[in-house]
Amino acid sequence: MNKNYLIKIIEIKCLLIVIILFLFPNPIVAQSKLLNNLRQTIDSSSVYDKEKLQEISFLKKKLREVNMSNFSQSFDLNLKLFDQYKVFKSDSAYYFSVKMKEIAELSKDSVLISKSLLKLADISTSVGMYKEAIDFLESIKLKNISREDRPFYYGVFGRSYSDMAEYTSIPYYKNKYQNLAKGYREKILNLTTEGSFFNVFMTGFNLYKSNQINSSLETLIQLLSKDISIYERALTHYILGEIYNSQHNIEQAEYHYIKSAICDIKTSTKESLAIIRLSELLFKKKEIELAGFLIQKAYEDAQFYGAQQRKLQVGAILPLIEDEILKNTENERKRLYWQYIIAISFSVILLIFILIFYVQFKRIRKAKKDISVAHKRLKNNNLELVKVNNEVKERNVIIEKVNTKLFESNKIKEEYLGFFFTEYDDIFEKFNDIISNINKGLEEEDLVKIKFHTLKYDKKKEKEKLLHNFDTAFINLFPNFINEFNELLKDEHKIKLKKNQILNKELRIFALIRLGIKHNEKIAQILGYSVNSIYAFKSKVRNNSMVENENFDKLIIDNTTIKS
């Protein structure tokens, strides 16, 4: 009785275990199957690429058959080719966006021209040419953008500034670009149809950026249950991966990155971030072999596609993985070495150890060969990454210089436009007064009154007032100008101003040079001096400086700081 009872209990427990395993599969096993699926998909990537190239070939054939005077059909085919290349090969996508612009300009269709500029901006953003992308976008007139393209217009703006915020190391610009990106994302929601993919996705993405994680996850997970394209599914899975990764939920982050990477490979998307993020997570989990396999695929895709920022992202982790592989290989070599010693020690006793020694020796030779190949590949990759990194640094320096010049230019324009209009109003009112009084004198035939009002205007005094107002406006814009100017002069020749004097003649001349007025004739005309006097003043100051005369003007421009 007791025996039968125990058997039944055991049978029920076994049944329960089977049911639990069936209903709640082991997440590790499920994740492993998904990774195997990703491996298989990567191994089949050439098949997907071949299908992509066949579709491209078909579109190119149709394009060759189209009459070039049929602008609408030519534009549409070039647009389709652009869409095919956009995530596949950047230089080809750029080529077809340029062709679209040429066709649009021939057709003189402002909507098509705007659409082509929008595509140029889109591909420029994808390859990290953010300044060019923004230039293209700013050249588009909003009225010429079709209603369905407006969300995309703001979307490219937002993506450009978001990427720029990610890559800049200056807090001021990072905050500025993040705020601009946020503003453009909010504009997108007002232009998209409620319930559409773009609308729901941007809602979830904005919630994520606003740190409303639970609401964002709920919105995006619900989006996956809808009938959306494989491209949209890849994007949604990637953002979900980013959210879970930010919350340190590594298991869910891996799941969504894998799903996104599979979708990207099936659509021949070479501009993919999911596979890079996945390799980073696997590397942290010490799954070195798989991380190396994935990052190598990401590196090949980045090289093929041609996006500099992706090469940098791959370059950040590829050397670490390869270094870890080298360490593991070295550890394996050491382990084999000790096995070799043990084999020799027992070779007299057991013949089998001789066979083990032989096998291990062969493995050591193979390991050395692998180390040599890996070392050569690492060296080549590092050289290329250094080159790419230098190019990016040069581009960043150029962008920072351009931004500084734009800031100064805008500040000067703002200050001196106000100065111009104030002075203009003052002079206009005085002349209006004089003309009015003269006309009144003429009506009354009072020549004495006319002469009085004519002589009342003191030209010299007005000139001095104008120069005083100029000095005040300039010092307000460049508060440290005098000190910075004196730093370039020898101690005995430093300029000391009289009481209540803002600028003297010499300072005023170089103030105009700092504002961009460099010709002696123009300076002489503004200040009311002769050209020879201007030349003499400038020569005197330069001769009293601590620097070479030919470098003095450039140092004045470079070393004098504008009010922030």
PyMOL commands that set and color helices and strands:
alter all, ss='L'
color gray80, all
select helices_A, chain A and resi 2-23+27-43+45-65+71-86+90-107+110-126+130-138+142-144+147-167+171-191+197-209+213-224+230-246+250-266+274-284+288-305+308-345+352-444+447-456+459-477+481-486+491-493+505-514+520-527+531-543+549-559
alter helices_A, ss='H'
color red, helices_A
deselect
rebuild
show_as cartoon
